Amino acid sequence: MVLIKRDAALPHHLHPDGSTARALRLNRDSVQLTPAWDRKLSKVAMLEQSNFGVEGENSKNKGLKLGWTLAAAKWGLSVAMCLLFGCYMAVLAAFPVGSLQSLKEKFVLSMVDTPFGKGGGMLLLFAAPLLLLSLLAIINLEISSRTSVFNKEKVKGRASMQNLPVITRGRMGIVSAAELLWFVLFLLMFCWIMGNYIVRDLKAFETIHLKPFEKMWGKKLKRIGLHLGFIGIICLNLLFLPVSRGSVLLRTIDIPYEHAVKYHQWLGHFMMTLFTLHGLSYSIAWYSEDRLSKLFDWAPHKVANFAGVIALLAGVTMWITSIGWVRKKYFETFYWTHHLYIVFALFMTFHIGEVLFNVTFCGLFLFVLDRFLRFCQSRNSVGVLSTKLLPCGTFELTLAKSRGVKYHALSYIYLNIPEVSKLQWHPFSVASSPYDGDSWLKILIKPYGGWTLQLQDLVSAVVKLGRCPSNINAAIEGPYGHESNFFLQYEMLVLVAGGIGISPFVALLRDLLQRYQRGQPNLPSTVYLIWAVQKSEELQLLGLIPASTICPDYKLKFNLEVHAFVTRETSPFSLERGSETSDLHQHDRFKMPRILASLIDAEASKHPMSIVAGAGNNMWITACFLASLLGYIIVYLLINLFIVQPFEQGSVKDGNSSGSIPRWITGLFSVISMILGVVICGGSVVSLWNFLGRLHQNTSGAVEENVHLLSTSDNDGTAFTDECADRLLDPSNTYFGHRPNLRDLFDGYRKLQRPGANVGVLVSGPESLQISVAETCRAFNTVNYDSRRVAFSYHSVSFEL
């Protein structure tokens, strides 16, 4: 027993000015205090609690102030981005208007005395708004990454236009209401531009004087072809934006690359239709004039016709091989012929010259920058930490990555294995959660074609021989995908998978389990998984989700319900390919081993995935963007100073009236300036980015961490546990011999929801499955919305070229 006297001095650690938070937690049963000291200590405790309360309130106020500041900044950026996009659309709409031609000509001519010449005016009109928009988009992405998503309200009411399927069958694929609206607006813009050009031409043809060999209808046909070609050039600028995998413009509106490819296809078909009509118009007109030989003209100071012919032939070749059935049946042919885009873009530049090249500058610049970042990232050899062979033929690869490489549960990567092929790249969904480990990610691969079969043979040989280190190296591009975990905004999720399409949902479910285990708020409360496979042995892929290991009490935190459908079996088969088992042995069937063999190579941690990525650190990407743009300007000015001006001055001295540099060469200078600006100046920033990333990279610590994590992940990784809690599948929720009836299942889910609820539907699988799910969602989302109805928001997480 401790007695504190009345006249004793208060110790410093009990003084109000000292740190007394722990000292005041005295057990008064073990300390005898005089009444005076008891009152003093009570006052000290009250004072400390008051100080703590003030600090907590100040911290809360600072957090709210920061949140409001970020929200205001994001709102301001959004308004500025909308204005810039509106400016670009206004330029497109105003450019062909006849009454504005004098204003346009004055603006373009005002740039003649600048080093950029007339092309500078086109650069400001058509490229500047989109370049500024890209810069603001990067800043907006950085602000969005600093805001929390956990406290956002759940989506309610009708499905958004972007998630509302309207067209589900046809050459355009699955089209949402928002996509259809943008498509219609695009066609209206085309009609507006073409209509204004036709009105101008009708007035001009009233006073036109024909040459002896010309015909009026031929002259009109060439004018129409000219306008179609200009609109095609505008489409060429937009064509490269969707195929920039790390495009900041698409990331800002959360459209991942696998969805944007569809827009690239639409633009490509439309653009090549315009360019083909452009070429045919001039060919027919020249044939009628008996001047078809003009197709082979390459005039130095006029349009290089033959360059346009070469570009058109390259474009048509790509166009034909990209038709749906050709692309699917002869994918290798489609893949290699699509590299003709280099020939197409280069000779198109020769054809149109520097001035019109600047109309396409923004799209080409962003694509070249993205392609350069992909090249830099793919040069880094990535180690394979572990490999697992599953009985169904699927195998799992665990790839080392730097801690600075961020991804989401529905991300995907592009994979290249040099030992199989140095040229082939294939996309694979990530099958792990970012919370599983900071230094690695997993993918699942099911052999389908030649490349995946060769990779399976390589992995099987390494695992069965137990060769360690495995010496399997990979090249990676990515991760890519949605910019946010959009699935967290729904109270209820319906996941529909077909076959190996379960891979992204393995990652999603692991991610949800990890989040629940960490106590994160505002997560989906109900998840339904519908999975269709051909053979029962594929069901063991779901065993890669050790639910009870990740979150022991997950059943108390949210409702996870699985429905599996085996379409080509009437009852489960054993892994030894024996005869059909009876119902008495079905439970044993679901507990059989799921890993045939595995191998861990911890040394592979020393070769992680590079942090240099097109969808990586936003600040570094901003630096690369600005440095590349500055590099383009510097190289262009140097070429103008040391090549163009001396050549023109020398021509004037020699008395050559047409002594300017040929038009097609000025276009070539623009291309060279852009490429050198990205490679030299942008490359310098990338080198610094990569150097600092390696400097802060702790590979020795990663080796120990990965050995521990990989050895303990999924228990021992060899068999299902005997506890029912760990088995997401059992005979009661597995159905044989038929496919899922989506209408009945969705109707059952609808009845369990409150009126006005919005259910997130995610689908991953073959095209037929995507169509079925889209049609089901469309059937429940009627046009005449009723607030008492339950909406189903459609999301496809499949990837198909």
Summary of the structure (lengths in Angstrom):
residues: 801
radius of gyration: 32.2
end to end distance: 79.3
largest distance: 123.0
contacts: 2520
relative contact order: 0.10
helix: 56%
strand: 12%
